[in-house]
Amino acid sequence: MANKYDVIIVGGGILGCAVAYHLCRQSNLKVALIEKGLVGMQTTSLAASIVVRGRSSRPQTDLVLETHRSLEALQSTLGRSLDFRPIGSLHIAQSEASAQSFARLADRLREIGDEPRELTVDQAKQMVPWLALDDAELIVYNPVDGFIDPYRFANGYLQAAKAHGGLDVHQSTEVLELQTQGQQIVGVDTDKGRLEADQVVVAAGPWANHLLRPLGSAAAMAPVRSHYWITGPGDLYSAKTPVVTLPDANAYVRPEGGGLLFGLRSRINKWAHPGDLPKTLQGFSFDDDSQGWQSLAETVGPLLKLCPSLGAAEIRYYNSGPSGYTPDGKHVIGAAPNLHGVYLAAGCCGSGITISGGVGRVVSQLVLGQSPTIDITSFSPDRFGPFDPYDQAFIERCAQSRFLKGAD
């Protein structure tokens, strides 16, 4: 295989594929994407894949807007749909704090040209037949949100990148080490030989610190459990029901296969030590609760009050996997600390699909020496100062941020 490139991307999840797409679209550089398994088959394939435009800050919102633009461009390049489902999103606040957060969210949506609407409880119940709700502080509906198949989306990025030219994809190839001369990156060692490049993008998800830490660098994140359940079909579960976010129940719900897909957050979140992650997530579990029954019993109570039909629903699937969470719940995008020519696309915080287009664009701009078109100051990799990503106290800070996700 060729062994000299302008840029090497480590990781074939959705962020790595998005970076490859934007690099190939904007330049004539020779790019290699290296994936130790198959593209899109690790954490990306486990994603709930909700694409919601309203985020807790304008920079995060801008990342999602770029994902929408990227999706349109991908479909134009490929000449086919990637089946984004624009079912809308319904944000239900039952507390004053959540209402204030959603009011700010609605303002941000109007700033970008969306037209969010405030609904009454009766209107919300007509839109969502399974919803049992007597009152609410605020209900906001945005019709342009939805969800997408994560594997198809990742491969759409990759296929469009190939269509633009300049990309070699090395699947079933493990990167063993990043190679440097002093602090300058010069390439990577893989289990199939060395590849040379003076710019490397690390988009290796929760495995990123395996490569960075030996060089005195790190991505400020830890592998924290993200998970969701999927029910069997039910008469109340229409495929046209919007995505529903319920912060006061620590839950989100969307339609899936005639049933409901729902995710829950708990105050104490499971995490894995980065050094203990296996090469593949097949069969991986954070604890003995590999089917999620204990976690479901501990956290589903508030959601059951709003969706009582869940009590009689058949739970058919449980998906669990590690997401890279940071101490402040914001992403890690930019130049790697203490290294030259290395860029990080990390810290998805459970939103990798949603932010993929924005991350792909700004990282490619950094590689090309351009000023990012999105303000990524708040995502700076060095914003926490010195830390050890393998330190338990640091990991626990990252795990706690999952519970606080979405707070302004």
Sine and cosine of phi, psi and omega as CSV:
sin_phi,cos_phi,sin_psi,cos_psi,sin_omega,cos_omega
0.00,0.00,0.41,-0.91,0.05,-1.00
-0.86,0.50,0.54,-0.84,-0.05,-1.00
-0.81,-0.58,0.11,0.99,0.04,-1.00
-0.81,-0.58,0.80,-0.59,-0.04,-1.00
-0.69,-0.72,0.30,-0.95,0.15,-0.99
-0.98,0.20,-0.64,0.77,-0.04,-1.00
-0.63,-0.77,0.68,-0.74,0.14,-0.99
-0.90,-0.43,0.75,-0.66,0.09,-1.00
-0.95,-0.30,0.85,-0.53,0.01,-1.00
-0.99,-0.14,0.94,-0.34,0.02,-1.00
0.86,-0.50,0.83,-0.56,-0.02,-1.00
-0.94,-0.35,0.54,0.84,0.18,-0.98
-0.99,0.14,-0.19,-0.98,-0.11,-0.99
-0.92,0.40,-0.54,0.84,0.01,-1.00
-0.94,0.34,-0.69,0.73,0.04,-1.00
-0.89,0.47,-0.66,0.75,0.01,-1.00
-0.91,0.41,-0.61,0.80,0.01,-1.00
-0.92,0.39,-0.64,0.77,0.06,-1.00
-0.89,0.46,-0.70,0.72,0.01,-1.00
-0.86,0.52,-0.70,0.72,0.00,-1.00
-0.87,0.49,-0.76,0.65,-0.06,-1.00
-0.93,0.36,-0.59,0.81,0.06,-1.00
-0.90,0.45,-0.72,0.69,-0.03,-1.00
-0.94,0.35,-0.52,0.85,0.01,-1.00
-0.95,0.32,-0.56,0.83,-0.12,-0.99
-0.99,-0.16,-0.12,0.99,-0.14,-0.99
-0.51,-0.86,0.10,-1.00,0.11,-0.99
-0.95,-0.32,0.38,0.92,-0.03,-1.00
-0.93,0.38,0.45,-0.89,0.10,-1.00
-1.00,0.00,0.89,-0.45,-0.17,-0.99
-0.86,-0.51,0.67,-0.74,0.14,-0.99
-0.90,-0.43,0.72,-0.69,0.15,-0.99
-0.92,-0.38,0.81,-0.58,-0.08,-1.00
-0.90,-0.44,0.81,-0.59,0.00,-1.00
-0.75,-0.66,0.79,-0.61,-0.09,-1.00
-0.95,0.33,-0.36,0.93,0.08,-1.00
-0.87,-0.48,-0.82,-0.57,0.09,-1.00
-0.93,-0.36,0.55,-0.83,-0.06,-1.00
-0.84,0.55,0.75,-0.66,0.09,-1.00
0.96,0.27,0.21,0.98,-0.14,-0.99
-0.97,-0.25,0.03,1.00,0.04,-1.00
-0.99,-0.15,-0.88,-0.47,-0.07,-1.00
-0.90,0.44,-0.52,0.85,-0.01,-1.00
-0.84,0.54,-0.69,0.72,-0.08,-1.00
-0.92,0.39,-0.29,0.96,-0.03,-1.00
-1.00,-0.05,-0.06,1.00,-0.14,-0.99
-0.94,0.34,0.53,-0.85,0.12,-0.99
-0.96,0.27,-0.34,0.94,0.21,-0.98
0.91,0.42,0.54,0.84,0.06,-1.00
-0.99,0.15,0.77,-0.64,0.00,-1.00
-0.92,-0.40,1.00,-0.10,-0.04,-1.00
-0.93,-0.38,0.81,-0.59,-0.14,-0.99
-0.98,0.21,-0.51,0.86,-0.01,-1.00
-0.98,0.20,0.89,-0.46,-0.01,-1.00
-0.83,-0.56,0.03,-1.00,-0.13,-0.99
-0.99,0.17,-0.07,1.00,0.07,-1.00
-0.48,-0.88,0.32,-0.95,0.01,-1.00
-0.91,0.42,-0.66,0.75,0.05,-1.00
-0.86,0.52,-0.63,0.77,0.03,-1.00
-0.92,0.38,-0.62,0.78,0.08,-1.00
-0.88,0.48,-0.66,0.76,0.01,-1.00
-0.90,0.44,-0.58,0.82,0.07,-1.00
-0.88,0.48,-0.67,0.74,-0.01,-1.00
-0.94,0.35,-0.63,0.77,0.05,-1.00
-0.85,0.53,-0.65,0.76,0.02,-1.00
-0.92,0.39,-0.52,0.86,0.08,-1.00
-0.89,0.45,-0.68,0.73,0.06,-1.00
-0.88,0.48,-0.69,0.73,0.02,-1.00
-0.91,0.42,-0.65,0.76,0.02,-1.00
-0.89,0.45,-0.65,0.76,0.01,-1.00
-0.87,0.49,-0.70,0.71,0.03,-1.00
-0.88,0.47,-0.68,0.73,0.00,-1.00
-0.92,0.40,-0.63,0.77,0.04,-1.00
-0.86,0.51,-0.75,0.66,-0.05,-1.00
-0.90,0.44,-0.57,0.82,0.06,-1.00
-0.92,0.39,-0.70,0.72,0.00,-1.00
-0.91,0.42,-0.68,0.74,-0.08,-1.00
-0.99,0.13,-0.33,0.95,-0.02,-1.00
0.95,0.32,0.45,0.89,0.02,-1.00
-0.40,-0.91,0.31,-0.95,0.00,-1.00
-0.99,0.13,0.57,-0.82,0.14,-0.99
-0.98,-0.18,0.22,0.98,0.15,-0.99
0.87,0.49,0.71,0.70,0.22,-0.98
-0.92,0.40,0.73,-0.69,-0.03,-1.00
-0.97,-0.23,0.99,-0.17,-0.05,-1.00
-0.99,0.13,0.95,0.32,-0.07,-1.00
-1.00,0.01,-0.08,1.00,-0.02,-1.00
0.99,0.10,0.15,-0.99,0.03,-1.00
-0.69,-0.72,0.59,-0.81,-0.01,-1.00
-0.85,-0.52,0.87,-0.50,-0.04,-1.00
-0.94,-0.34,0.90,-0.45,-0.12,-0.99
-0.92,-0.38,0.89,-0.45,0.01,-1.00
-0.97,-0.24,0.83,-0.56,0.04,-1.00
-0.96,-0.29,-0.06,1.00,0.04,-1.00
-0.81,-0.59,0.33,-0.94,0.01,-1.00
-0.90,0.44,-0.63,0.78,0.00,-1.00
-0.89,0.46,-0.70,0.71,0.03,-1.00
-0.92,0.40,-0.59,0.80,0.03,-1.00
-0.89,0.45,-0.67,0.75,0.04,-1.00
-0.89,0.45,-0.65,0.76,0.03,-1.00
-0.89,0.45,-0.69,0.73,-0.02,-1.00
-0.95,0.32,-0.51,0.86,0.07,-1.00
-0.90,0.43,-0.66,0.75,0.07,-1.00
-0.91,0.41,-0.63,0.78,0.04,-1.00
-0.87,0.49,-0.70,0.72,0.01,-1.00
-0.89,0.46,-0.62,0.78,0.05,-1.00
-0.89,0.46,-0.68,0.74,0.02,-1.00
-0.90,0.44,-0.62,0.79,0.02,-1.00
-0.90,0.43,-0.64,0.77,0.03,-1.00
-0.92,0.40,-0.56,0.83,0.03,-1.00
-0.88,0.48,-0.54,0.84,-0.04,-1.00
-1.00,-0.08,0.08,1.00,0.08,-1.00
0.99,-0.14,0.02,1.00,0.08,-1.00
-0.97,0.25,0.21,-0.98,-0.03,-1.00
-0.79,-0.61,0.93,0.36,0.03,-1.00
-0.91,0.42,0.56,-0.83,-0.01,-1.00
-0.85,-0.52,0.61,-0.79,0.12,-0.99
-1.00,0.04,0.78,-0.63,-0.03,-1.00
-0.94,-0.35,0.41,-0.91,0.17,-0.99
-0.99,0.13,0.21,-0.98,0.04,-1.00
-0.87,0.49,-0.68,0.74,0.00,-1.00
-0.89,0.46,-0.65,0.76,0.04,-1.00
-0.90,0.44,-0.65,0.76,0.01,-1.00
-0.90,0.44,-0.65,0.76,-0.01,-1.00
-0.93,0.35,-0.52,0.85,0.09,-1.00
-0.92,0.38,-0.59,0.81,-0.02,-1.00
-0.97,0.25,-0.54,0.84,-0.05,-1.00
-0.83,-0.56,1.00,-0.04,-0.12,-0.99
-0.87,0.49,-0.44,0.90,-0.04,-1.00
-0.99,0.13,-0.09,1.00,-0.14,-0.99
-0.98,0.18,0.83,-0.56,0.10,-0.99
-0.95,-0.32,0.98,-0.22,-0.13,-0.99
-0.60,-0.80,0.81,-0.59,0.01,-1.00
-1.00,-0.03,-0.61,0.79,0.03,-1.00
-0.42,-0.91,0.19,-0.98,0.01,-1.00
-0.37,-0.93,0.49,-0.87,0.06,-1.00
-0.96,0.29,-0.64,0.77,-0.03,-1.00
-0.31,-0.95,0.67,-0.74,0.10,-1.00
-0.79,-0.62,0.84,-0.54,-0.03,-1.00
-0.88,-0.48,0.76,-0.65,0.01,-1.00
-0.89,-0.45,0.77,-0.64,0.09,-1.00
-0.85,-0.53,0.91,-0.42,-0.17,-0.99
-0.97,0.25,-0.19,0.98,-0.12,-0.99
-1.00,-0.10,-0.04,1.00,0.02,-1.00
-0.99,0.17,0.15,-0.99,0.01,-1.00
0.08,-1.00,-0.50,-0.87,0.03,-1.00
-0.52,-0.86,0.22,-0.97,-0.09,-1.00
-0.51,-0.86,0.44,-0.90,0.07,-1.00
-0.94,0.34,0.85,-0.52,-0.13,-0.99
-0.93,0.36,-0.61,0.79,-0.01,-1.00
-0.91,0.40,-0.70,0.72,0.02,-1.00
-0.90,0.44,-0.63,0.78,-0.01,-1.00
-0.90,0.43,-0.74,0.67,0.01,-1.00
-0.86,0.50,-0.71,0.71,0.01,-1.00
-0.94,0.33,-0.45,0.89,0.12,-0.99
-0.89,0.46,-0.70,0.72,0.09,-1.00
-0.84,0.55,-0.72,0.69,-0.09,-1.00
-0.92,0.38,-0.69,0.72,-0.01,-1.00
-0.91,0.42,-0.62,0.79,0.04,-1.00
-0.93,0.36,-0.59,0.81,0.07,-1.00
-0.88,0.48,-0.70,0.71,0.03,-1.00
-0.89,0.46,-0.59,0.81,0.00,-1.00
-0.90,0.43,-0.53,0.85,0.03,-1.00
-0.98,0.18,-0.30,0.95,0.06,-1.00
1.00,-0.02,0.32,-0.95,0.10,-0.99
1.00,-0.03,0.06,1.00,-0.10,-1.00
-0.91,-0.41,0.76,-0.65,0.22,-0.98
-0.94,-0.35,0.72,-0.69,0.01,-1.00
-0.93,-0.38,0.82,-0.57,0.01,-1.00
-0.92,-0.40,1.00,-0.09,0.06,-1.00
-1.00,0.01,0.27,-0.96,-0.04,-1.00
0.79,0.61,0.64,0.77,0.00,-1.00
-0.74,-0.67,0.88,-0.48,-0.06,-1.00
-0.99,-0.13,0.77,-0.64,0.14,-0.99
-0.99,0.17,0.86,-0.52,-0.05,-1.00
-1.00,-0.02,-0.63,0.78,-0.04,-1.00
-0.46,-0.89,0.48,-0.88,0.24,-0.97
-1.00,0.02,0.72,-0.69,-0.02,-1.00
-0.98,-0.22,0.74,-0.67,-0.03,-1.00
-0.75,-0.66,0.38,-0.93,0.25,-0.97
-0.88,-0.48,0.95,-0.31,-0.20,-0.98
0.91,0.40,-0.82,-0.57,0.04,-1.00
-0.99,-0.17,-0.01,1.00,-0.04,-1.00
-1.00,0.03,0.78,-0.62,0.07,-1.00
-0.94,0.35,0.65,-0.76,0.04,-1.00
-0.80,-0.60,-0.12,0.99,0.02,-1.00
0.39,-0.92,-0.23,-0.97,0.00,-1.00
-0.68,-0.73,0.55,-0.84,0.15,-0.99
-0.99,-0.13,0.78,-0.63,0.04,-1.00
-0.88,-0.48,0.14,-0.99,0.04,-1.00
-0.96,0.29,0.00,1.00,0.06,-1.00
-0.85,-0.53,0.22,0.97,0.03,-1.00
0.83,-0.56,0.05,-1.00,-0.05,-1.00
-1.00,-0.06,0.65,-0.76,0.14,-0.99
-0.89,-0.46,0.67,-0.74,-0.06,-1.00
-0.96,-0.28,0.62,-0.79,0.11,-0.99
-0.16,-0.99,0.52,-0.85,0.04,-1.00
-0.99,-0.16,0.14,0.99,0.15,-0.99
-0.64,-0.77,0.75,-0.67,-0.02,-1.00
-0.73,-0.69,0.73,-0.68,0.11,-0.99
-0.97,-0.26,0.85,-0.53,0.03,-1.00
-0.99,-0.12,0.96,-0.30,0.02,-1.00
-0.81,-0.59,0.74,0.67,-0.15,-0.99
-1.00,-0.08,0.30,0.95,0.05,-1.00
0.85,0.53,-0.63,-0.78,-0.07,-1.00
-0.93,0.37,-0.12,0.99,0.04,-1.00
-1.00,-0.03,-0.02,1.00,-0.13,-0.99
-0.84,0.54,-0.64,0.77,-0.09,-1.00
-0.96,0.29,-0.25,0.97,0.17,-0.99
-0.85,0.53,-0.59,0.81,-0.07,-1.00
-1.00,-0.01,-0.56,0.83,-0.11,-0.99
-0.99,0.12,-0.65,0.76,-0.13,-0.99
-0.87,0.50,-0.64,0.76,0.02,-1.00
-0.89,0.46,-0.28,0.96,-0.01,-1.00
-0.98,-0.21,0.19,0.98,0.01,-1.00
0.97,0.23,0.35,0.94,0.05,-1.00
-0.85,-0.52,0.10,-1.00,0.01,-1.00
-0.15,-0.99,0.42,-0.91,0.22,-0.98
-0.98,-0.20,0.78,-0.62,-0.12,-0.99
-0.97,0.23,0.98,0.22,-0.02,-1.00
-0.38,-0.92,0.23,-0.97,0.06,-1.00
-0.62,-0.79,0.43,-0.90,0.02,-1.00
-0.97,0.24,0.95,-0.30,-0.02,-1.00
-0.90,-0.43,0.61,-0.79,-0.08,-1.00
-0.93,0.37,0.81,-0.59,0.28,-0.96
-0.93,-0.36,0.62,-0.78,-0.03,-1.00
-0.39,-0.92,0.34,-0.94,0.06,-1.00
-0.41,-0.91,0.27,-0.96,0.00,-1.00
-0.86,-0.51,0.43,-0.90,0.06,-1.00
-0.76,-0.65,0.78,-0.62,0.01,-1.00
-1.00,0.02,0.19,-0.98,0.20,-0.98
-0.97,0.26,0.11,-0.99,-0.02,-1.00
-0.88,0.47,0.48,-0.88,0.06,-1.00
-0.52,-0.85,0.48,-0.88,-0.06,-1.00
-0.89,0.46,-0.47,0.88,-0.03,-1.00
-1.00,0.09,-0.13,0.99,-0.20,-0.98
-0.98,-0.21,0.98,0.18,-0.01,-1.00
-0.96,0.27,0.60,-0.80,0.05,-1.00
-0.92,0.39,-0.27,0.96,-0.01,-1.00
-1.00,-0.06,-0.01,1.00,0.05,-1.00
-0.90,0.44,0.70,-0.71,-0.01,-1.00
-0.94,0.34,0.27,-0.96,0.23,-0.97
-0.87,0.49,0.72,-0.70,0.00,-1.00
-0.87,-0.49,0.82,-0.57,0.09,-1.00
-0.95,-0.31,0.74,-0.67,-0.11,-0.99
-0.76,-0.64,0.98,0.20,-0.11,-0.99
-0.88,0.47,-0.51,0.86,-0.03,-1.00
-0.98,0.20,-0.23,0.97,0.16,-0.99
-0.97,-0.24,0.06,1.00,-0.03,-1.00
0.80,0.60,0.73,0.68,-0.12,-0.99
-0.58,-0.81,0.38,-0.92,0.23,-0.97
-0.68,-0.74,0.44,-0.90,-0.06,-1.00
-0.60,-0.80,0.65,-0.76,0.16,-0.99
-0.57,-0.82,0.35,-0.94,0.04,-1.00
-0.95,0.32,0.50,-0.87,0.04,-1.00
-0.34,-0.94,0.90,-0.44,0.13,-0.99
0.85,0.53,0.58,0.81,-0.02,-1.00
1.00,0.09,-0.10,0.99,0.05,-1.00
-0.87,-0.49,-0.44,-0.90,0.02,-1.00
-0.85,-0.53,0.66,-0.75,0.22,-0.98
-0.97,-0.23,0.79,-0.61,0.00,-1.00
-0.66,-0.75,0.62,-0.79,0.04,-1.00
-0.87,-0.48,0.50,-0.86,-0.05,-1.00
-0.74,-0.68,0.54,-0.84,0.07,-1.00
-0.89,-0.46,0.59,-0.81,0.05,-1.00
-0.87,-0.50,0.30,-0.95,-0.02,-1.00
-0.92,0.39,-0.55,0.84,0.03,-1.00
-0.92,-0.39,0.92,-0.40,-0.10,-1.00
-0.97,-0.24,0.61,-0.79,0.04,-1.00
-0.95,0.31,0.59,-0.81,0.04,-1.00
-0.64,-0.77,0.29,-0.96,0.07,-1.00
-0.86,-0.51,0.56,-0.83,0.10,-0.99
-0.94,0.33,0.74,-0.68,-0.05,-1.00
-0.82,0.57,-0.56,0.83,-0.02,-1.00
-0.95,0.31,-0.20,0.98,-0.03,-1.00
-0.99,-0.17,-0.04,1.00,-0.02,-1.00
-0.92,0.40,0.71,-0.70,0.07,-1.00
-0.97,0.25,0.20,-0.98,0.02,-1.00
-0.92,0.40,-0.52,0.85,0.02,-1.00
-0.77,-0.63,0.49,-0.87,-0.04,-1.00
-1.00,0.04,0.00,1.00,0.02,-1.00
-0.88,0.47,0.88,-0.48,-0.01,-1.00
0.99,0.15,0.02,1.00,-0.04,-1.00
-0.97,0.25,0.66,-0.75,0.06,-1.00
-0.64,-0.77,0.56,-0.83,0.00,-1.00
-0.97,0.25,-0.43,0.90,-0.04,-1.00
-0.33,-0.94,-0.25,-0.97,-0.02,-1.00
-0.95,0.30,-0.22,0.98,-0.03,-1.00
-1.00,0.05,0.84,0.55,-0.14,-0.99
-0.93,0.38,-0.33,0.94,0.03,-1.00
-0.99,-0.17,-0.01,1.00,0.11,-0.99
0.97,0.23,0.17,0.99,-0.07,-1.00
-0.93,0.36,-0.66,0.75,0.00,-1.00
-0.90,0.43,-0.72,0.69,0.01,-1.00
-0.88,0.47,-0.64,0.77,0.02,-1.00
-0.88,0.48,-0.72,0.69,-0.02,-1.00
-0.88,0.47,-0.57,0.82,-0.06,-1.00
-0.98,0.21,-0.40,0.91,-0.17,-0.99
-0.85,-0.53,-0.20,0.98,-0.16,-0.99
-0.99,0.16,-0.22,0.98,-0.10,-1.00
-0.76,0.65,-0.83,0.56,-0.01,-1.00
-0.87,0.50,-0.58,0.82,0.03,-1.00
-0.94,0.35,-0.59,0.81,0.01,-1.00
-0.86,0.50,-0.56,0.83,0.02,-1.00
-0.91,0.41,-0.51,0.86,-0.01,-1.00
-1.00,-0.05,-0.37,0.93,0.01,-1.00
-0.71,-0.71,0.94,0.33,-0.09,-1.00
-0.88,0.47,-0.38,0.93,0.02,-1.00
-0.90,0.44,-0.34,0.94,0.05,-1.00
-0.88,0.48,-0.48,0.88,-0.03,-1.00
-0.88,0.47,-0.44,0.90,0.00,-1.00
-0.95,-0.30,-0.01,1.00,-0.07,-1.00
-0.98,0.21,0.52,-0.85,0.10,-0.99
-0.99,0.12,0.81,-0.58,0.08,-1.00
-1.00,0.04,0.93,-0.37,-0.12,-0.99
-0.99,-0.10,-0.53,0.85,-0.08,-1.00
-0.66,-0.75,0.53,-0.85,0.13,-0.99
-0.72,-0.70,0.82,-0.58,0.03,-1.00
-0.89,-0.46,0.73,-0.68,-0.02,-1.00
-0.61,-0.79,0.66,-0.75,0.04,-1.00
-0.24,-0.97,0.21,-0.98,-0.03,-1.00
-1.00,0.09,0.77,-0.64,0.18,-0.98
-0.94,-0.34,0.54,-0.84,0.02,-1.00
-0.99,0.13,0.98,-0.21,0.02,-1.00
-0.98,-0.19,0.60,-0.80,0.01,-1.00
-0.97,-0.25,0.26,-0.96,-0.03,-1.00
-0.88,0.47,-0.49,0.87,-0.03,-1.00
-0.96,-0.28,0.10,0.99,0.03,-1.00
0.96,0.29,0.20,0.98,0.04,-1.00
-0.94,-0.34,0.35,-0.94,-0.15,-0.99
-0.98,0.22,0.13,-0.99,0.03,-1.00
-0.87,-0.49,0.98,-0.22,-0.11,-0.99
-0.70,-0.71,0.86,-0.50,0.05,-1.00
0.62,-0.78,-0.25,-0.97,-0.06,-1.00
-0.93,0.37,0.70,-0.72,0.01,-1.00
-0.93,0.36,0.68,-0.74,0.05,-1.00
-0.86,0.50,0.66,-0.75,0.14,-0.99
0.93,0.36,0.22,0.98,0.04,-1.00
-0.72,-0.69,0.46,-0.89,0.06,-1.00
-0.93,-0.37,0.74,-0.67,0.04,-1.00
1.00,0.07,0.13,0.99,0.02,-1.00
-0.92,-0.40,0.76,-0.66,-0.02,-1.00
-0.83,-0.56,0.58,-0.81,-0.06,-1.00
-0.95,-0.31,0.74,-0.67,0.18,-0.98
-0.84,-0.54,1.00,0.03,-0.24,-0.97
-0.54,-0.84,0.00,-1.00,0.05,-1.00
0.90,0.44,0.81,0.58,-0.06,-1.00
-0.91,0.41,-0.44,0.90,-0.01,-1.00
0.81,0.59,0.64,0.77,0.05,-1.00
0.97,0.25,0.21,0.98,-0.07,-1.00
-0.79,-0.61,0.46,0.89,-0.12,-0.99
-0.87,0.50,-0.65,0.76,0.00,-1.00
-0.90,0.43,-0.71,0.71,-0.08,-1.00
-0.88,0.47,-0.62,0.78,-0.10,-1.00
-0.99,-0.15,0.03,1.00,-0.19,-0.98
-0.84,0.55,-0.72,0.70,-0.04,-1.00
-0.90,0.44,-0.66,0.75,0.02,-1.00
-0.92,0.40,-0.68,0.73,0.03,-1.00
-0.89,0.45,-0.70,0.71,0.01,-1.00
-0.85,0.53,-0.66,0.75,-0.05,-1.00
-0.94,0.34,-0.75,0.66,-0.10,-1.00
-0.94,0.34,-0.58,0.81,0.03,-1.00
-0.92,0.39,-0.65,0.76,0.04,-1.00
-0.90,0.43,-0.59,0.81,0.05,-1.00
-0.90,0.43,-0.65,0.76,0.06,-1.00
-0.89,0.47,-0.71,0.70,0.01,-1.00
-0.87,0.50,-0.61,0.79,-0.04,-1.00
-1.00,0.10,0.06,1.00,0.02,-1.00
0.97,0.25,0.36,0.93,-0.01,-1.00
-0.99,-0.16,0.39,-0.92,0.09,-1.00
-0.97,0.23,0.77,-0.64,-0.01,-1.00
-0.87,0.49,0.64,-0.77,0.02,-1.00
-0.99,0.14,-0.09,1.00,0.10,-0.99
-0.87,-0.49,0.66,-0.76,0.02,-1.00
-0.95,0.31,0.95,-0.31,-0.04,-1.00
-0.96,-0.29,0.31,0.95,-0.01,-1.00
-0.83,0.56,-0.68,0.73,-0.06,-1.00
-0.96,0.29,-0.14,0.99,0.02,-1.00
-0.97,-0.24,0.18,0.98,-0.09,-1.00
-0.82,0.57,0.76,-0.65,-0.02,-1.00
-0.89,0.45,-0.36,0.93,-0.05,-1.00
-0.98,-0.19,0.28,0.96,-0.12,-0.99
-0.95,0.32,-0.28,0.96,-0.03,-1.00
-0.99,-0.11,-0.05,1.00,-0.08,-1.00
0.94,0.33,-0.32,-0.95,-0.02,-1.00
-0.91,0.41,0.66,-0.75,0.07,-1.00
-0.33,-0.94,0.31,-0.95,0.07,-1.00
-0.90,-0.43,0.92,-0.40,-0.05,-1.00
-0.92,0.39,-0.17,0.99,0.04,-1.00
-0.99,-0.15,0.01,1.00,0.00,-1.00
-0.98,0.21,0.73,-0.68,-0.10,-1.00
-0.89,0.46,-0.66,0.75,-0.01,-1.00
-0.89,0.46,-0.63,0.77,0.05,-1.00
-0.90,0.43,-0.70,0.71,-0.01,-1.00
-0.87,0.49,-0.65,0.76,0.00,-1.00
-0.92,0.39,-0.56,0.83,0.11,-0.99
-0.88,0.48,-0.67,0.75,0.02,-1.00
-0.90,0.43,-0.67,0.74,-0.01,-1.00
-0.89,0.45,-0.63,0.78,0.00,-1.00
-0.90,0.43,-0.50,0.87,-0.04,-1.00
-0.92,0.40,-0.36,0.93,0.05,-1.00
-0.91,0.42,-0.63,0.77,0.04,-1.00
-0.91,0.41,-0.56,0.83,-0.04,-1.00
-1.00,0.08,0.01,1.00,-0.08,-1.00
-0.80,0.60,0.75,-0.67,0.05,-1.00
1.00,-0.07,-0.20,0.98,0.02,-1.00
-0.95,0.31,0.64,-0.77,0.03,-1.00
-0.99,0.16,0.00,0.00,0.00,0.00
